[in-house]
Amino acid sequence: MKIKGRSDTPDLQTQLESMFDQVWRSEDNWQLWDRIDAMVAREVQREQRDLLPRPKPRT
């Protein structure tokens, strides 16, 4: 026996598109944080390099 009526559950295509959208947004967010981490690491290296004593120029 079939039950007539609409289900509140989205169809599989809509669910799949929603899941892909969430994955793509998460990947964008991860890439942003990777770029921020790389920038911070580069700045730390620059600061450490600037703290090292510089050799005197030869005359």
Residue pairs with C-beta under 8 A, 6 or more apart in sequence:
10 18
